[in-house]
Amino acid sequence: MKYFDLSNKVAVVTGGGRGIGKAMARALSEAGAKVAIVGRTSNILEETAVELSEETNGKVLPFAYDVTKEESIKEFVTDIHEKLGSITILINNAGKTVRKSIEELEPSEWDDVMETNVKSVYMMTRAVLHDLKEQQGSRIINIASMASEVGLPFSTPYGPSKAAVAQLSKQLAQELSPLGITVNAISPGFIKTPFNEKALENPILLNKIKNSNPMHRIGQLDELIPAVLYLASPYSSYTTGQNLIIDGGTTSHAF
């Protein structure tokens, strides 16, 4: 039995050009879905779409749109309908942070993080809801963070924004699950990606991260992506309103 068969599904991954978003797009395509990767940087999206389409022998298309702007999102929905069809799976992954103390953080920077991390989830969900209601087995997966559970220094807007994503997922689950749409969040801990590989070459930072969890190591993409496939698959039909924390136990201990 092929548990994670997503043939004939259309999946959207915001922030899908690199890092965790790219890995999710690859896995969804391997599982048979047609995948739209959405973001602001067209050249990265185009390169990723070509790479993943060739790797998976699937259909991965780039869509350069701003998921925080209503008009841009409307244009995206029209575009994806023409190129891939109606949306079945929405993965809200677009995110950013600003590493500053609260004294240094400008109000505009706070607003920018909140807009990208939280408002985009609301905006995208609202925009594609008609599609999701019309399809059977529709799924919304919101990428939060272990920072939704614990405080991280010099990331003042990031943790609150991801806590909002986790809570919004519960709220939406109550509202949308009766319509046949499951809504869940995934909160990754420290996961190694090509995007953060350079930073992890710093031995002080690396040891600090390793010592933050009882497994004393950093997570790998292969330990995260199967959770995404499960939540996107028909076999997660009784799972909704959850925040799945994949962090090696970082948030489970005090010392």
Backbone torsions as a table, in degrees:
resi	resn	phi	psi	omega
1	MET	NA	130.9	179.9
2	LYS	-93.8	96.3	-172.4
3	TYR	-64.1	-37.3	-171.9
4	PHE	-105.6	39.1	178.7
5	ASP	-78.0	114.7	-179.4
6	LEU	-113.6	26.6	178.0
7	SER	-56.9	142.3	179.2
8	ASN	70.2	9.3	175.0
9	LYS	-96.9	148.4	173.3
10	VAL	-113.1	118.9	-176.1
11	ALA	-113.2	140.1	176.5
12	VAL	-114.4	129.5	175.9
13	VAL	-122.6	109.8	174.6
14	THR	-79.3	149.7	-173.9
15	GLY	62.1	36.9	-172.3
16	GLY	-91.7	7.0	-174.8
17	GLY	-79.9	-22.6	-176.7
18	ARG	-158.3	174.5	175.3
19	GLY	60.9	-139.6	-178.7
20	ILE	-62.6	-38.1	179.0
21	GLY	-60.1	-42.9	177.9
22	LYS	-64.0	-42.5	179.6
23	ALA	-64.0	-38.7	177.4
24	MET	-66.0	-42.6	179.1
25	ALA	-61.1	-41.9	178.1
26	ARG	-59.8	-47.5	-177.2
27	ALA	-65.5	-40.4	178.5
28	LEU	-63.5	-40.5	177.9
29	SER	-66.6	-41.5	177.0
30	GLU	-61.0	-30.7	-179.8
31	ALA	-82.7	-1.6	173.8
32	GLY	107.2	-3.8	-179.5
33	ALA	-76.6	152.0	165.8
34	LYS	-86.2	131.0	-167.4
35	VAL	-121.5	132.3	171.6
36	ALA	-107.3	121.4	173.8
37	ILE	-102.1	129.6	-170.6
38	VAL	-121.5	138.3	177.5
39	GLY	-176.9	-175.0	-176.1
40	ARG	-94.7	-22.4	-171.7
41	THR	-98.4	98.2	-169.9
42	SER	-63.6	-38.8	-176.2
43	ASN	-67.0	-38.9	177.4
44	ILE	-66.2	-43.6	179.1
45	LEU	-60.5	-43.9	-178.5
46	GLU	-64.6	-43.8	178.1
47	GLU	-62.1	-43.8	-179.4
48	THR	-65.4	-42.0	-179.2
49	ALA	-61.6	-44.1	178.1
50	VAL	-63.7	-46.7	-178.8
51	GLU	-59.7	-48.4	-176.3
52	LEU	-71.1	-36.6	177.8
53	SER	-61.5	-41.3	179.2
54	GLU	-70.4	-42.3	-178.8
55	GLU	-63.2	-41.7	-171.4
56	THR	-100.3	-6.4	-174.0
57	ASN	55.9	36.5	-178.1
58	GLY	-120.9	-164.8	-178.6
59	LYS	-118.2	104.4	176.9
60	VAL	-122.1	119.9	-176.1
61	LEU	-117.8	144.5	178.7
62	PRO	-90.1	141.4	176.7
63	PHE	-134.9	107.1	-177.5
64	ALA	-89.5	94.8	179.7
65	TYR	-140.6	157.6	178.5
66	ASP	-94.9	111.4	-174.0
67	VAL	-80.9	9.0	173.6
68	THR	-105.8	-3.1	-176.1
69	LYS	-115.0	127.6	-173.4
70	GLU	-60.5	-46.1	-178.0
71	GLU	-65.5	-39.0	178.2
72	SER	-63.5	-41.2	179.5
73	ILE	-66.0	-40.5	177.5
74	LYS	-60.2	-42.1	177.9
75	GLU	-64.1	-38.8	177.8
76	PHE	-61.6	-45.7	-178.2
77	VAL	-60.4	-43.7	176.6
78	THR	-60.8	-43.4	-178.3
79	ASP	-63.8	-46.7	-177.3
80	ILE	-68.7	-34.1	176.9
81	HIS	-61.0	-39.2	-179.9
82	GLU	-70.7	-34.2	-171.8
83	LYS	-98.0	-32.9	-175.3
84	LEU	-127.6	-24.2	-178.0
85	GLY	107.1	-163.9	-175.9
86	SER	-75.2	145.8	-174.3
87	ILE	-84.6	135.1	177.7
88	THR	-112.2	-33.5	-175.1
89	ILE	-127.5	125.3	176.8
90	LEU	-117.6	121.4	175.4
91	ILE	-114.8	109.8	178.6
92	ASN	-88.1	100.6	-173.7
93	ASN	-119.5	-12.0	-177.6
94	ALA	-57.3	133.5	-178.3
95	GLY	-162.8	161.0	176.2
96	LYS	-157.5	167.7	175.2
97	THR	-145.2	167.2	173.8
98	VAL	-131.8	121.8	-178.2
99	ARG	-94.7	90.7	178.1
100	LYS	-146.2	156.3	171.6
101	SER	-70.4	162.6	-179.5
102	ILE	-63.8	-28.7	177.6
103	GLU	-67.9	-35.3	-177.8
104	GLU	-85.4	-24.0	-173.4
105	LEU	-68.7	126.8	178.1
106	GLU	-85.4	146.8	176.9
107	PRO	-54.2	-35.5	179.4
108	SER	-65.7	-33.1	178.2
109	GLU	-71.5	-40.2	174.2
110	TRP	-57.2	-50.2	-178.4
111	ASP	-60.7	-38.9	-178.1
112	ASP	-64.1	-44.0	178.5
113	VAL	-65.1	-44.9	-179.8
114	MET	-63.3	-38.7	-179.9
115	GLU	-65.5	-45.1	-178.5
116	THR	-70.7	-44.4	-171.6
117	ASN	-83.7	-33.4	-173.8
118	VAL	-112.3	-53.7	-176.2
119	LYS	-59.6	-35.8	-179.7
120	SER	-62.5	-34.0	178.3
121	VAL	-64.2	-48.3	177.0
122	TYR	-60.7	-47.0	-175.3
123	MET	-65.1	-45.7	-178.9
124	MET	-67.9	-42.9	179.6
125	THR	-60.3	-47.0	179.7
126	ARG	-60.6	-40.4	-174.8
127	ALA	-70.9	-32.7	-175.5
128	VAL	-104.1	6.2	-174.6
129	LEU	-60.6	-36.2	179.0
130	HIS	-58.8	-45.1	177.4
131	ASP	-60.1	-48.8	-174.9
132	LEU	-62.6	-35.7	179.4
133	LYS	-70.3	-28.1	-177.1
134	GLU	-83.5	-20.1	-176.7
135	GLN	-96.9	152.0	173.6
136	GLN	-86.2	140.0	176.4
137	GLY	70.2	36.3	-179.5
138	SER	-73.6	148.4	-174.8
139	ARG	-135.1	139.2	168.1
140	ILE	-121.2	126.4	177.9
141	ILE	-124.5	118.9	-179.1
142	ASN	-106.6	128.0	-178.9
143	ILE	-89.5	109.5	177.3
144	ALA	-96.6	-132.3	-179.1
145	SER	-172.5	157.2	172.0
146	MET	-61.2	-19.2	176.3
147	ALA	-66.3	-10.0	173.1
148	SER	-74.3	-14.7	-176.0
149	GLU	-110.9	-26.9	-175.9
150	VAL	-132.7	161.1	177.3
151	GLY	-87.4	139.4	175.8
152	LEU	-120.4	127.1	-177.7
153	PRO	-65.1	145.7	176.5
154	PHE	60.4	29.0	174.0
155	SER	-133.3	48.2	-169.2
156	THR	-51.2	-47.9	-178.4
157	PRO	-82.9	-18.9	-170.6
158	TYR	-69.3	-53.6	-179.0
159	GLY	-57.7	-50.9	177.0
160	PRO	-58.3	-36.4	179.4
161	SER	-66.4	-39.8	-179.2
162	LYS	-75.6	-30.6	172.6
163	ALA	-63.5	-38.0	176.7
164	ALA	-64.3	-39.1	177.8
165	VAL	-62.7	-44.7	179.7
166	ALA	-62.6	-43.9	-179.6
167	GLN	-70.7	-38.4	177.0
168	LEU	-60.9	-35.3	178.3
169	SER	-62.5	-40.6	177.5
170	LYS	-66.6	-42.9	179.4
171	GLN	-61.3	-47.6	-179.5
172	LEU	-65.3	-34.0	178.3
173	ALA	-60.9	-41.1	179.1
174	GLN	-64.7	-35.3	-176.5
175	GLU	-83.2	-37.0	-170.1
176	LEU	-101.8	-23.0	-178.4
177	SER	-59.4	-37.2	175.4
178	PRO	-61.1	-17.5	178.2
179	LEU	-92.0	2.7	179.5
180	GLY	89.9	13.7	-179.7
181	ILE	-110.4	115.7	175.9
182	THR	-85.2	146.8	-179.8
183	VAL	-133.8	123.3	179.5
184	ASN	-140.9	160.4	174.3
185	ALA	-116.2	153.2	170.0
186	ILE	-122.5	130.6	179.5
187	SER	-114.5	96.0	178.0
188	PRO	-73.9	149.8	167.8
189	GLY	-90.1	-142.1	178.8
190	PHE	-79.5	108.0	-179.4
191	ILE	-114.7	129.9	-179.9
192	LYS	-75.5	127.0	176.3
193	THR	-136.9	163.1	174.9
194	PRO	-57.2	-26.2	-177.8
195	PHE	-68.8	-34.6	-178.1
196	ASN	-109.2	6.2	-175.4
197	GLU	-57.9	-40.2	-178.3
198	LYS	-65.3	-43.5	-179.7
199	ALA	-62.7	-33.9	-177.3
200	LEU	-76.4	-4.5	173.6
201	GLU	-74.8	-13.5	175.8
202	ASN	-74.0	111.4	-174.0
203	PRO	-63.5	-32.3	179.3
204	ILE	-66.3	-47.0	178.4
205	LEU	-63.9	-43.3	-178.5
206	LEU	-60.4	-46.6	179.8
207	ASN	-65.5	-37.4	178.6
208	LYS	-62.5	-43.0	178.8
209	ILE	-65.8	-46.0	-179.4
210	LYS	-60.2	-38.7	-178.5
211	ASN	-77.6	-5.1	-179.0
212	SER	-83.8	-9.2	179.0
213	ASN	-134.4	155.0	-175.2
214	PRO	-69.6	-10.9	176.7
215	MET	-88.8	-12.7	176.1
216	HIS	54.8	44.7	176.6
217	ARG	-159.1	170.9	177.1
218	ILE	-96.5	145.1	179.2
219	GLY	-74.7	157.3	178.3
220	GLN	-110.5	154.1	-179.9
221	LEU	-56.9	-36.2	-179.7
222	ASP	-64.4	-17.1	178.0
223	GLU	-91.3	-8.0	179.8
224	LEU	-105.8	-43.3	-170.2
225	ILE	-62.0	-38.5	178.2
226	PRO	-57.5	-30.3	176.9
227	ALA	-65.7	-37.5	177.3
228	VAL	-64.3	-45.3	179.6
229	LEU	-62.8	-40.3	177.4
230	TYR	-60.2	-49.8	-177.2
231	LEU	-67.6	-23.7	177.4
232	ALA	-84.5	-15.8	-170.6
233	SER	-88.8	166.1	176.1
234	PRO	-62.7	-20.8	-175.0
235	TYR	-80.1	-0.5	175.3
236	SER	-102.0	20.7	-172.3
237	SER	-64.9	-17.1	178.1
238	TYR	-108.9	15.0	179.1
239	THR	-114.0	114.1	178.8
240	THR	-154.5	152.6	179.4
241	GLY	73.5	20.3	-176.1
242	GLN	-105.8	153.7	171.9
243	ASN	-119.2	100.7	-176.6
244	LEU	-84.7	112.2	-177.0
245	ILE	-94.8	121.1	-179.0
246	ILE	-121.2	87.8	-169.4
247	ASP	-139.6	17.0	179.4
248	GLY	65.6	16.7	178.5
249	GLY	90.7	9.5	-177.4
250	THR	-56.4	-42.7	-176.2
251	THR	-86.2	2.6	-175.1
252	SER	-96.9	-6.4	-175.7
253	HIS	-134.0	156.8	-175.4
254	ALA	-94.9	-28.7	-175.1
255	PHE	-130.9	NA	NA
